[in-house]
Amino acid sequence: MTRAEQDTALQAPTPSLADLVTAGEWRRAAATAQFANEPVVVQEALEALLALQNAVRARRYPSARRALGEYRQALTEGAAAHPLLGSLAGQVPPDALGAALLALDSQQKETDPVALQAALAGALALPLTRAEALNMQGVLYAVRGEEADARRVLDDARVADPGHYRALTNLGNLDMEAGRFAQAEAIYREVLRIDPEYDGGHHNLGVALRRQGRVAEGVKSIRQGQRLAMKRSKDDTDAEMKERFATNPVMKNMRWVVLGVLALIIFLALRGGG
């Protein structure tokens, strides 16, 4: 950045919380709300949207649905507490967001591009889910061997959400498939700059390095990806089980039965020890 650019950046007005919300910059909005000591419900609503965005980027739908529930609760509790929440509910309507998440989660195996686009119409219309919907379309085009369409749609996903590291990874995969290993390496390194914990980024970087003859570097990166993949699998399983317990009355009751049995065992053990 030149001196003139630095001076311009310093002179530029700091965006307000309302501006950040309008722009959909959820990370900055959440940080600004916390720094400004906004009402707790405002902070919770923005943090829930940030968590939802991160979960969608990672394709973790149990976590996304949990964040949506927290967002709904914050809107319900704070509707009369702050005018920002009213405009937020209009900009990011929770019912439409829930329908978009359902569409994204249920259309993973669609094989027809036209049918997929129709099924994802709601997700494509919402800024929070548009990039993932485009990413899904791009992956389908790539699987069908239609590289030009895949690249076009994945580029659109990156415009919709520059932080969508999986869409960027899929662009790198197109280079990998075409034998452009150095270009793929550069993209995967950018992916890991965005999210250093993304297991797929480490694995694919390792493959790109090995294809260039840098075997030791490649093996190290692949092993890091394997370690992170194991952690991700555990986290995903935990999130799925929490969602099942929260939504299934039978499992919720079973939890209390298990706790009761454990309490009885402890009581009998203590009595026996006396």
Backbone bond lengths (Angstrom), bond angles and torsions (degrees), N, CA, C in turn:
res aa  C-N    CA-C-N  psi(-1)  N-CA   C-N-CA  omega(-1)  CA-C   N-CA-C  phi
1 M - - - 1.465 - - 1.518 109.20 -
2 T 1.348 116.32 129.01 1.452 120.71 179.80 1.528 110.62 -74.19
3 R 1.358 115.67 168.44 1.463 120.08 178.60 1.530 110.70 -61.51
4 A 1.341 115.98 -39.82 1.465 119.45 179.11 1.525 111.35 -63.30
5 E 1.338 116.09 -40.23 1.468 119.91 178.68 1.524 110.97 -66.61
6 Q 1.343 116.52 -37.81 1.463 120.01 177.30 1.524 111.12 -63.55
7 D 1.343 116.26 -43.39 1.464 119.72 179.48 1.525 110.86 -63.31
8 T 1.341 116.17 -40.06 1.465 119.93 179.21 1.523 110.93 -64.15
9 A 1.344 116.03 -41.11 1.469 120.18 179.79 1.518 111.13 -64.09
10 L 1.338 116.28 -38.75 1.456 120.02 -179.50 1.522 111.61 -69.39
11 Q 1.335 116.34 -32.45 1.453 120.44 -178.08 1.524 112.65 -83.13
12 A 1.319 116.99 -18.12 1.464 120.36 -178.45 1.522 110.15 -64.81
13 P 1.333 117.86 137.20 1.465 120.07 -179.62 1.527 111.50 -65.55
14 T 1.314 115.98 141.47 1.461 120.85 177.51 1.527 109.16 -70.71
15 P 1.319 118.82 126.92 1.470 119.18 -178.46 1.523 111.28 -64.12
16 S 1.320 114.95 142.83 1.459 120.57 177.90 1.521 109.77 -76.07
17 L 1.325 115.26 168.44 1.460 119.86 177.27 1.526 110.45 -61.02
18 A 1.326 116.54 -40.13 1.475 119.89 178.70 1.522 110.98 -63.04
19 D 1.340 116.60 -39.03 1.470 120.14 178.28 1.527 110.88 -63.42
20 L 1.329 116.55 -42.08 1.465 120.82 -178.95 1.528 110.81 -65.99
21 V 1.313 115.75 -38.09 1.464 119.74 178.05 1.529 109.76 -66.01
22 T 1.322 116.82 -44.33 1.468 120.60 179.38 1.528 110.79 -60.58
23 A 1.351 116.04 -37.16 1.463 120.80 -179.87 1.524 112.51 -79.48
24 G 1.337 117.21 -8.46 1.466 120.19 -178.68 1.516 113.02 70.73
25 E 1.321 117.81 26.73 1.470 121.49 177.86 1.525 108.20 -90.88
26 W 1.313 115.18 80.58 1.456 120.58 -168.70 1.520 113.02 -69.38
27 R 1.315 117.88 -34.84 1.465 119.08 179.37 1.533 110.37 -64.91
28 R 1.323 116.55 -47.75 1.464 119.61 179.95 1.529 110.71 -68.65
29 A 1.315 116.79 -35.59 1.460 119.70 179.38 1.528 110.81 -64.42
30 A 1.334 116.59 -44.49 1.463 120.14 179.44 1.521 110.90 -63.75
31 A 1.327 117.39 -42.16 1.458 121.18 179.48 1.524 110.81 -65.97
32 T 1.338 116.78 -40.44 1.462 120.84 179.52 1.519 111.07 -65.56
33 A 1.327 117.37 -41.68 1.467 121.15 179.19 1.521 111.01 -62.51
34 Q 1.326 116.16 -40.31 1.465 119.64 178.63 1.533 110.69 -67.26
35 F 1.327 116.70 -44.64 1.471 121.06 -178.74 1.530 110.66 -63.90
36 A 1.330 117.09 -37.72 1.463 121.77 -178.66 1.520 112.73 -82.88
37 N 1.328 116.90 0.04 1.459 122.19 179.83 1.533 111.52 56.32
38 E 1.341 114.99 45.51 1.455 120.03 175.94 1.531 109.52 -66.40
39 P 1.346 118.14 163.55 1.468 120.12 178.30 1.534 111.93 -52.06
40 V 1.304 116.05 148.02 1.459 121.05 -175.40 1.527 111.59 -56.61
41 V 1.333 117.12 -39.72 1.473 118.96 -177.89 1.527 111.26 -64.74
42 V 1.322 117.48 -32.25 1.463 120.61 176.99 1.524 109.69 -67.41
43 Q 1.323 115.67 -45.91 1.463 119.93 178.34 1.527 110.64 -61.03
44 E 1.327 116.49 -42.30 1.468 119.66 -178.55 1.524 111.57 -65.65
45 A 1.334 117.14 -39.19 1.462 119.98 179.57 1.524 110.84 -63.98
46 L 1.324 117.15 -43.88 1.461 120.94 -178.99 1.526 111.62 -70.11
47 E 1.315 117.23 -39.46 1.467 120.18 176.85 1.525 111.00 -65.05
48 A 1.333 116.78 -35.31 1.468 119.95 177.50 1.525 110.74 -65.87
49 L 1.329 117.39 -40.69 1.463 120.01 178.80 1.522 111.11 -67.55
50 L 1.329 116.99 -37.13 1.464 120.16 176.15 1.525 110.13 -64.03
51 A 1.334 116.77 -44.22 1.468 120.36 178.49 1.524 110.79 -63.13
52 L 1.321 116.20 -37.95 1.468 119.86 179.09 1.528 110.46 -66.06
53 Q 1.324 116.72 -43.29 1.461 120.03 177.99 1.527 111.06 -59.48
54 N 1.326 116.83 -45.05 1.462 120.63 179.32 1.521 111.44 -63.45
55 A 1.334 116.53 -38.67 1.462 120.04 -179.50 1.530 111.13 -68.14
56 V 1.326 117.17 -39.33 1.466 120.43 178.58 1.522 110.11 -66.46
57 R 1.325 116.78 -42.20 1.465 119.90 177.36 1.529 110.87 -57.81
58 A 1.329 115.40 -36.54 1.467 120.24 -177.33 1.525 112.96 -89.29
59 R 1.342 117.00 -2.45 1.466 123.04 -175.65 1.521 110.78 57.53
60 R 1.324 114.84 49.05 1.462 121.77 177.12 1.530 107.69 -114.92
61 Y 1.318 115.89 86.45 1.454 119.12 -170.48 1.532 114.49 -74.88
62 P 1.331 121.28 -32.83 1.465 118.11 172.33 1.530 112.08 -58.13
63 S 1.331 116.97 -41.70 1.466 120.48 177.81 1.524 110.51 -67.40
64 A 1.325 117.04 -37.76 1.473 120.52 178.82 1.528 110.20 -64.37
65 R 1.330 117.03 -42.14 1.471 119.57 -179.98 1.524 111.10 -67.89
66 R 1.322 116.64 -35.58 1.467 118.83 176.92 1.531 110.33 -64.88
67 A 1.326 116.97 -42.38 1.462 120.76 177.76 1.524 110.97 -63.61
68 L 1.338 116.71 -38.02 1.461 120.10 176.95 1.523 110.68 -61.74
69 G 1.329 117.19 -40.61 1.464 120.65 177.18 1.517 111.71 -61.57
70 E 1.324 116.48 -40.22 1.470 120.55 178.28 1.525 110.79 -67.09
71 Y 1.330 115.89 -36.46 1.472 120.51 177.47 1.528 110.16 -65.09
72 R 1.327 116.58 -45.51 1.466 120.55 177.72 1.526 110.78 -57.74
73 Q 1.327 115.66 -45.56 1.463 120.10 -177.63 1.517 111.01 -62.94
74 A 1.328 116.95 -41.88 1.463 120.30 179.19 1.520 111.04 -63.58
75 L 1.338 116.86 -40.80 1.462 119.41 177.96 1.522 111.17 -64.40
76 T 1.315 117.18 -41.46 1.465 121.43 -178.88 1.518 111.06 -64.61
77 E 1.332 115.56 -43.97 1.465 120.13 -177.10 1.524 112.53 -73.50
78 G 1.331 117.00 -29.66 1.456 118.63 -172.17 1.506 115.58 -113.29
79 A 1.342 117.52 12.80 1.466 119.82 -175.41 1.520 111.97 -54.92
80 A 1.331 117.27 -37.56 1.460 120.56 -178.01 1.525 112.74 -97.18
81 A 1.335 116.27 -0.57 1.465 119.24 -173.82 1.518 113.54 -90.24
82 H 1.323 116.91 -26.22 1.466 119.04 -174.57 1.534 108.85 -153.68
83 P 1.337 118.00 129.94 1.471 120.01 -178.83 1.523 113.39 -62.76
84 L 1.330 117.19 -24.35 1.463 120.04 -179.33 1.519 111.35 -61.70
85 L 1.346 116.49 -33.91 1.458 119.43 -177.19 1.522 111.44 -68.36
86 G 1.321 116.89 -31.88 1.457 119.43 176.51 1.518 111.91 -65.72
87 S 1.328 116.28 -45.31 1.458 119.34 178.21 1.521 110.98 -68.82
88 L 1.326 116.59 -32.20 1.463 120.73 178.69 1.531 110.23 -65.59
89 A 1.323 116.61 -42.10 1.469 120.33 178.90 1.523 111.06 -63.95
90 G 1.346 116.85 -32.62 1.454 119.44 176.95 1.514 112.84 -73.63
91 Q 1.330 115.98 -36.09 1.460 120.04 -179.55 1.522 112.03 -76.24
92 V 1.328 116.31 -38.41 1.468 121.62 -179.79 1.527 107.75 -125.64
93 P 1.335 117.80 76.70 1.471 120.26 -178.19 1.519 111.12 -65.60
94 P 1.321 117.94 124.92 1.468 120.05 -174.31 1.521 114.28 -62.56
95 D 1.338 118.02 -35.58 1.462 119.21 -179.93 1.526 110.89 -65.82
96 A 1.329 116.86 -43.93 1.458 120.48 178.58 1.524 110.81 -64.94
97 L 1.325 115.56 -36.77 1.460 119.64 178.39 1.521 110.79 -66.54
98 G 1.328 116.98 -40.38 1.461 120.19 177.20 1.519 111.90 -62.51
99 A 1.343 117.14 -41.07 1.460 120.82 177.99 1.526 110.86 -65.21
100 A 1.335 116.68 -37.26 1.467 120.61 179.06 1.519 111.10 -65.54
101 L 1.331 116.48 -41.81 1.471 120.00 178.21 1.520 110.70 -63.30
102 L 1.325 116.58 -40.81 1.466 120.11 178.85 1.526 110.48 -62.24
103 A 1.335 116.67 -42.12 1.465 120.06 179.45 1.527 111.12 -64.05
104 L 1.315 116.98 -44.30 1.466 120.47 179.51 1.527 111.18 -61.26
105 D 1.313 115.65 -42.07 1.464 120.12 -175.69 1.525 112.35 -74.12
106 S 1.325 117.38 -28.13 1.469 120.28 -173.02 1.527 113.80 -96.24
107 Q 1.330 116.99 -6.92 1.465 119.42 -175.02 1.528 112.81 -108.63
108 Q 1.325 117.60 22.27 1.459 121.01 -175.16 1.534 112.78 -64.42
109 K 1.336 117.69 -25.70 1.468 120.09 -173.91 1.527 113.48 -108.18
110 E 1.319 117.93 10.15 1.464 120.79 178.31 1.526 109.59 -65.39
111 T 1.327 116.31 136.12 1.467 120.56 -175.67 1.526 113.47 -113.63
112 D 1.318 117.57 -2.91 1.457 120.54 179.93 1.528 109.42 -108.52
113 P 1.346 119.02 120.03 1.467 121.38 -176.48 1.525 114.01 -58.60
114 V 1.343 117.20 -38.86 1.464 120.68 -179.02 1.526 110.25 -67.21
115 A 1.335 116.22 -44.44 1.467 120.28 179.22 1.523 110.72 -65.09
116 L 1.340 116.47 -38.30 1.462 119.80 -179.97 1.529 110.62 -64.98
117 Q 1.314 117.09 -44.14 1.462 119.90 179.77 1.521 110.86 -61.72
118 A 1.317 116.86 -40.35 1.461 120.27 178.92 1.524 111.14 -65.24
119 A 1.323 116.28 -42.67 1.467 120.60 -179.15 1.518 111.90 -66.62
120 L 1.325 116.36 -28.41 1.474 120.61 -176.60 1.523 112.86 -98.53
121 A 1.338 117.13 14.16 1.463 120.05 -176.30 1.526 112.04 -55.29
122 G 1.330 116.60 -43.46 1.461 120.01 179.88 1.513 112.49 -65.65
123 A 1.327 116.75 -40.63 1.465 120.73 178.94 1.527 111.17 -68.37
124 L 1.328 116.89 -35.24 1.463 120.79 178.33 1.525 111.59 -67.63
125 A 1.326 117.01 -25.56 1.462 120.93 -176.77 1.520 113.01 -82.21
126 L 1.331 118.53 -15.59 1.462 121.73 -177.46 1.526 110.69 -103.57
127 P 1.331 118.89 129.49 1.459 120.82 -179.58 1.533 113.91 -56.82
128 L 1.329 117.55 -34.57 1.459 119.96 -177.13 1.529 113.00 -70.39
129 T 1.312 117.68 -23.90 1.466 120.39 -176.40 1.532 112.97 -118.36
130 R 1.324 117.38 -5.73 1.466 120.49 -175.42 1.528 111.58 -60.14
131 A 1.329 117.21 -45.56 1.469 119.75 -175.87 1.525 111.20 -62.22
132 E 1.321 117.38 -40.25 1.460 119.52 179.88 1.523 110.95 -68.58
133 A 1.336 117.08 -38.13 1.462 119.74 177.11 1.528 110.62 -62.14
134 L 1.327 116.85 -42.55 1.467 120.99 176.97 1.528 110.97 -65.71
135 N 1.327 115.93 -37.90 1.462 119.79 178.11 1.528 110.73 -61.28
136 M 1.320 116.65 -42.45 1.461 120.21 178.56 1.524 110.77 -62.11
137 Q 1.323 116.81 -40.66 1.464 119.78 177.79 1.532 110.44 -64.57
138 G 1.329 115.72 -41.74 1.457 119.49 179.86 1.514 112.39 -62.50
139 V 1.322 116.68 -40.50 1.463 120.83 178.58 1.528 110.06 -63.11
140 L 1.331 116.44 -41.81 1.463 119.44 179.67 1.530 110.81 -62.94
141 Y 1.319 117.33 -43.73 1.467 119.66 177.05 1.526 110.85 -61.02
142 A 1.341 116.77 -40.18 1.462 120.06 179.80 1.522 111.26 -63.76
143 V 1.332 116.68 -42.89 1.460 121.01 178.48 1.527 110.65 -61.44
144 R 1.309 117.12 -34.40 1.458 121.77 -179.96 1.533 112.19 -80.84
145 G 1.335 116.72 -1.40 1.454 120.70 179.14 1.508 114.17 79.50
146 E 1.332 117.32 16.04 1.465 121.95 -178.04 1.532 108.27 -98.66
147 E 1.343 115.48 77.35 1.462 120.86 -170.69 1.524 112.80 -62.61
148 A 1.312 118.32 -42.08 1.461 120.52 -176.82 1.531 111.04 -61.19
149 D 1.333 116.61 -45.69 1.464 120.08 178.52 1.524 110.70 -66.51
150 A 1.335 116.70 -39.28 1.458 120.30 178.94 1.519 110.33 -60.73
151 R 1.310 117.13 -46.72 1.465 120.87 -178.38 1.533 110.93 -65.12
152 R 1.324 115.84 -41.08 1.467 119.61 179.73 1.529 111.19 -59.70
153 V 1.326 116.64 -47.62 1.461 120.46 -176.01 1.528 110.79 -71.85
154 L 1.321 117.23 -37.65 1.465 119.93 178.66 1.525 111.08 -67.94
155 D 1.328 117.15 -35.29 1.469 119.75 173.87 1.528 110.45 -62.82
156 D 1.328 116.49 -38.88 1.469 120.29 176.47 1.529 110.76 -63.60
157 A 1.326 116.64 -37.25 1.467 120.18 177.91 1.516 110.93 -63.14
158 R 1.313 116.51 -39.34 1.463 120.78 179.35 1.524 111.36 -68.23
159 V 1.321 117.28 -33.97 1.461 120.12 175.75 1.529 109.67 -67.71
160 A 1.323 116.69 -41.42 1.462 121.24 -179.95 1.523 111.70 -65.28
161 D 1.325 116.75 -34.77 1.472 121.25 179.90 1.524 109.03 -151.43
162 P 1.332 117.70 94.84 1.470 120.38 -179.06 1.525 113.93 -60.14
163 G 1.337 117.03 -19.08 1.456 120.21 179.48 1.519 114.02 -90.15
164 H 1.324 117.44 5.45 1.467 120.55 -178.49 1.534 108.41 -79.54
165 Y 1.315 115.63 89.75 1.463 121.09 -171.63 1.523 113.06 -71.11
166 R 1.329 118.31 -23.60 1.462 118.86 177.88 1.521 111.36 -73.10
167 A 1.335 117.32 -35.30 1.467 119.15 174.72 1.523 110.01 -64.40
168 L 1.330 116.11 -40.06 1.465 119.78 177.18 1.527 110.26 -64.91
169 T 1.321 116.86 -40.44 1.466 120.57 176.85 1.521 110.99 -58.45
170 N 1.317 116.56 -41.49 1.462 119.71 -179.35 1.524 112.10 -67.82
171 L 1.321 117.73 -30.10 1.464 120.04 171.79 1.524 110.16 -64.86
172 G 1.332 116.00 -40.64 1.463 119.49 175.11 1.512 112.11 -62.80
173 N 1.325 115.82 -36.10 1.469 119.43 179.02 1.527 111.65 -63.82
174 L 1.335 116.47 -34.66 1.467 119.46 176.83 1.527 110.29 -63.09
175 D 1.325 116.86 -41.89 1.469 119.85 176.46 1.524 110.80 -64.41
176 M 1.328 116.49 -40.03 1.464 120.49 179.77 1.527 110.72 -60.94
177 E 1.327 115.84 -46.81 1.465 120.17 -179.14 1.522 111.59 -63.11
178 A 1.340 116.40 -29.56 1.466 120.37 -179.24 1.525 112.39 -87.54
179 G 1.340 116.85 1.73 1.457 120.01 178.95 1.514 114.30 83.45
180 R 1.326 117.65 11.18 1.462 121.08 178.41 1.535 108.75 -92.35
181 F 1.323 115.16 73.43 1.461 120.67 -169.39 1.529 112.78 -69.64
182 A 1.321 117.91 -38.17 1.462 120.27 179.19 1.529 110.74 -65.31
183 Q 1.342 116.48 -40.97 1.465 119.81 177.77 1.525 110.22 -64.71
184 A 1.328 115.94 -40.71 1.464 119.39 178.39 1.521 110.75 -63.30
185 E 1.322 116.72 -41.49 1.468 120.24 178.29 1.525 110.86 -57.88
186 A 1.328 116.83 -45.88 1.460 120.48 -178.91 1.527 111.05 -61.24
187 I 1.325 116.90 -39.63 1.463 120.16 179.36 1.522 110.56 -67.45
188 Y 1.332 117.61 -43.70 1.468 119.62 -179.40 1.531 111.29 -64.32
189 R 1.305 117.33 -33.62 1.475 119.52 176.94 1.527 110.40 -67.26
190 E 1.325 116.33 -35.79 1.465 119.69 174.94 1.531 110.53 -67.01
191 V 1.322 116.54 -37.99 1.470 120.80 175.82 1.525 110.29 -57.38
192 L 1.316 116.85 -46.35 1.463 121.18 -177.61 1.519 111.99 -72.92
193 R 1.312 117.26 -22.34 1.462 119.18 172.59 1.534 109.32 -68.36
194 I 1.335 116.12 -38.54 1.460 120.58 178.55 1.525 110.96 -70.71
195 D 1.338 116.58 -45.51 1.470 121.00 -179.42 1.525 109.46 -139.90
196 P 1.339 117.39 94.11 1.469 121.00 -178.36 1.525 114.00 -63.49
197 E 1.341 117.73 -15.55 1.459 121.36 -176.95 1.528 112.95 -96.74
198 Y 1.319 118.05 6.04 1.460 120.17 -176.86 1.525 109.73 -78.40
199 D 1.318 115.95 112.67 1.468 120.95 -175.47 1.524 112.09 -63.04
200 G 1.341 116.85 -39.33 1.460 119.86 -179.68 1.521 112.49 -63.52
201 G 1.318 116.69 -33.69 1.455 119.73 178.16 1.514 111.97 -65.85
202 H 1.335 116.94 -42.51 1.467 120.87 178.26 1.529 110.63 -64.94
203 H 1.330 116.36 -44.45 1.462 119.55 -178.55 1.519 111.36 -62.62
204 N 1.338 115.87 -48.02 1.466 118.80 -176.84 1.524 111.68 -68.11
205 L 1.328 116.53 -34.17 1.462 119.13 174.88 1.525 109.89 -61.78
206 G 1.325 115.81 -42.02 1.464 119.55 178.93 1.515 112.11 -60.53
207 V 1.328 116.29 -40.99 1.467 119.73 178.96 1.532 110.13 -65.10
208 A 1.332 116.75 -43.42 1.464 120.33 179.59 1.527 111.26 -61.80
209 L 1.314 117.00 -38.60 1.461 120.73 178.91 1.526 110.98 -66.85
210 R 1.327 115.89 -42.96 1.469 119.32 179.66 1.527 110.80 -64.18
211 R 1.321 117.14 -38.06 1.465 119.79 179.02 1.528 111.58 -64.23
212 Q 1.322 116.14 -20.99 1.466 120.30 177.75 1.528 112.03 -96.10
213 G 1.331 116.76 8.39 1.452 120.72 177.65 1.513 114.73 86.34
214 R 1.308 118.32 4.99 1.477 122.04 -179.67 1.526 108.12 -96.43
215 V 1.322 114.14 71.79 1.465 121.18 -168.28 1.520 112.20 -66.04
216 A 1.323 118.16 -46.57 1.466 120.79 -176.81 1.532 110.89 -61.27
217 E 1.334 116.25 -45.28 1.466 119.81 177.29 1.529 110.38 -61.22
218 G 1.311 115.51 -42.05 1.455 120.01 -177.97 1.513 112.64 -63.65
219 V 1.328 116.17 -44.16 1.472 120.18 179.85 1.521 110.58 -62.62
220 K 1.330 116.48 -41.00 1.473 120.35 179.69 1.524 110.70 -61.35
221 S 1.316 116.82 -43.48 1.457 120.84 -179.38 1.529 111.67 -68.31
222 I 1.331 116.28 -39.99 1.468 119.96 178.88 1.529 110.74 -63.73
223 R 1.325 117.07 -41.54 1.469 120.18 178.95 1.526 111.41 -64.38
224 Q 1.335 115.97 -38.09 1.463 118.69 176.00 1.525 110.11 -62.54
225 G 1.325 116.26 -40.83 1.452 119.99 176.83 1.519 112.57 -61.75
226 Q 1.325 116.66 -39.19 1.468 120.64 179.02 1.525 111.23 -64.90
227 R 1.333 116.61 -41.07 1.467 119.83 178.41 1.534 110.91 -63.15
228 L 1.318 115.93 -44.24 1.461 119.60 -179.76 1.533 111.36 -69.25
229 A 1.342 116.72 -32.78 1.465 119.93 178.24 1.522 110.97 -65.73
230 M 1.316 117.38 -38.52 1.464 120.90 177.53 1.525 110.49 -64.39
231 K 1.320 116.51 -41.53 1.468 120.61 178.33 1.516 110.29 -65.22
232 R 1.332 116.08 -42.75 1.463 120.00 179.64 1.521 110.57 -62.29
233 S 1.346 117.10 -42.57 1.455 120.98 -179.75 1.528 110.90 -59.68
234 K 1.326 116.43 -42.46 1.461 120.54 178.60 1.526 110.62 -64.78
235 D 1.327 116.57 -44.77 1.462 120.48 179.73 1.523 111.04 -62.55
236 D 1.327 116.97 -41.19 1.465 120.61 -179.96 1.521 111.29 -65.56
237 T 1.345 116.17 -40.30 1.467 120.23 178.51 1.521 110.50 -64.02
238 D 1.322 116.35 -43.20 1.469 120.51 178.57 1.528 110.77 -61.13
239 A 1.336 116.38 -44.12 1.467 120.43 -179.35 1.524 110.98 -64.30
240 E 1.329 116.29 -40.58 1.464 119.95 179.78 1.522 111.18 -65.72
241 M 1.325 117.10 -41.09 1.463 120.20 179.42 1.521 110.99 -66.30
242 K 1.344 117.26 -38.79 1.464 120.34 177.67 1.512 110.47 -62.42
243 E 1.341 116.08 -40.42 1.457 119.69 179.61 1.531 110.47 -65.79
244 R 1.321 117.21 -40.67 1.465 119.76 179.93 1.525 111.12 -64.74
245 F 1.323 116.45 -42.66 1.464 119.61 178.43 1.524 110.77 -63.53
246 A 1.337 116.42 -36.89 1.461 120.26 -176.36 1.518 112.44 -73.34
247 T 1.334 117.59 -30.34 1.465 120.70 -173.48 1.518 114.43 -105.47
248 N 1.337 118.46 -14.42 1.459 121.86 -176.74 1.530 109.92 -107.29
249 P 1.330 118.95 110.05 1.468 121.25 -177.95 1.524 112.54 -58.02
250 V 1.332 117.44 -36.19 1.461 120.08 -179.11 1.519 110.56 -62.69
251 M 1.340 116.06 -44.91 1.456 119.69 -179.33 1.524 111.66 -69.77
252 K 1.361 115.59 -34.85 1.465 117.72 176.51 1.526 110.13 -62.48
253 N 1.333 116.81 -43.77 1.465 119.87 178.77 1.518 111.32 -66.80
254 M 1.345 116.00 -35.78 1.460 119.68 178.99 1.525 110.98 -61.97
255 R 1.344 116.06 -35.39 1.458 119.26 179.15 1.521 110.81 -60.84
256 W 1.341 115.18 -42.83 1.462 118.33 179.74 1.531 111.38 -68.38
257 V 1.341 116.56 -33.89 1.467 119.57 176.08 1.522 110.32 -63.32
258 V 1.345 116.26 -44.74 1.466 120.37 179.51 1.523 110.30 -61.69
259 L 1.335 116.35 -44.57 1.464 119.45 179.45 1.525 110.90 -63.17
260 G 1.336 115.90 -38.12 1.463 118.89 178.23 1.513 112.16 -65.23
261 V 1.326 117.01 -42.05 1.466 120.79 177.75 1.514 110.57 -62.58
262 L 1.330 117.08 -43.29 1.468 120.17 178.70 1.525 110.94 -62.34
263 A 1.335 116.86 -40.63 1.462 120.07 178.83 1.525 110.87 -63.71
264 L 1.345 115.85 -40.06 1.465 119.90 178.55 1.524 111.23 -64.58
265 I 1.336 116.37 -41.63 1.469 120.18 179.34 1.518 110.39 -62.39
266 I 1.340 116.28 -42.99 1.471 119.82 179.61 1.521 110.52 -64.54
267 F 1.358 116.16 -41.49 1.461 119.35 179.32 1.522 112.33 -62.21
268 L 1.339 116.13 -44.51 1.466 119.93 -179.60 1.519 110.87 -66.79
269 A 1.352 115.39 -36.85 1.466 118.59 178.82 1.529 111.40 -64.61
270 L 1.321 115.88 -42.02 1.471 119.69 179.78 1.536 111.15 -67.32
271 R 1.341 115.25 -39.95 1.464 118.01 179.30 1.513 111.41 -66.54
272 G 1.355 114.26 -39.12 1.459 117.68 178.65 1.516 112.23 -66.02
273 G 1.351 114.71 -35.10 1.462 118.78 -179.49 1.514 111.73 -68.11
274 G 1.351 117.37 -26.54 1.460 119.81 178.93 1.497 111.49 -74.08
